[in-house]
Amino acid sequence: MTCRISLIGEINDTKETWKLAIRITKMCFIQKTLGGGFLEMLLMDEKGHKIKATVNILNLTNGKINSKRGKLILFRTLR
């Protein structure tokens, strides 16, 4: 069974996992003094809907981060 791709405007609390096709329009890393940090991103879907996403880097267990705007970020597993 494949999961259909949703738009940002369709996100709600009925599911825990969503499959989105988005573009990263802004991204910055916020370093914490004791190690780790946060990755903040502004995401946009094909209809122009935007959402801010913040990920604690310590919660990334198996992901690939590419710091260039518009490139793919694949988060396979979040703790």
KAMOUR-V728603 format. One record per pair of residues at least 12 apart in sequence whose C-alpha atoms are under 8 Angstrom apart, sorted by the first residue. I is the first residue (numbers start at 1). J is the second residue. D is the distance in Angstrom with one decimal. If there is no record, write none. Layout:
i j d
I J D
I J D
This chain:
i j d
3 19 6.8
4 19 6.9
5 18 7.8
5 19 5.1
5 20 5.3
5 21 6.5
6 18 7.1
6 19 6.1
6 20 5.3
6 21 7.4
7 20 6.3
7 21 7.5
7 45 6.3
7 46 7.7
7 47 7.7
7 49 7.8
8 20 7.2
8 44 7.6
8 45 6.4
8 49 6.1
8 50 7.0
8 51 7.2
9 49 6.5
20 45 7.8
21 45 6.3
21 46 7.6
22 43 6.1
22 44 5.4
22 45 4.5
22 46 7.0
23 43 5.7
23 44 5.2
23 45 6.2
23 70 5.6
23 71 7.6
23 72 7.9
24 41 6.6
24 42 5.9
24 43 4.7
24 44 6.4
24 69 5.9
24 70 5.1
24 71 7.1
24 72 8.0
25 41 7.4
25 42 5.6
25 43 5.9
25 44 6.7
25 69 6.1
25 70 6.4
26 41 5.5
26 42 5.0
26 43 7.4
26 69 6.5
27 39 7.1
27 40 5.6
27 41 4.3
27 42 6.4
27 67 7.4
27 69 7.0
28 40 5.4
28 41 6.6
36 56 7.7
36 57 5.9
36 58 6.0
37 56 6.1
37 57 5.6
37 58 7.3
38 54 6.6
38 55 5.6
38 56 4.6
38 57 5.4
39 54 5.7
39 55 5.2
39 56 6.5
39 57 6.6
40 52 7.3
40 53 5.8
40 54 4.5
40 55 6.5
41 53 5.2
41 54 6.4
59 78 5.6
59 79 5.1
60 75 7.4
60 77 6.6
60 78 5.2
60 79 6.7
61 77 5.9
61 78 6.1
61 79 6.8
62 75 6.8
62 76 5.8
62 77 5.5
62 78 7.6
63 75 4.6
63 76 5.6
63 77 6.8
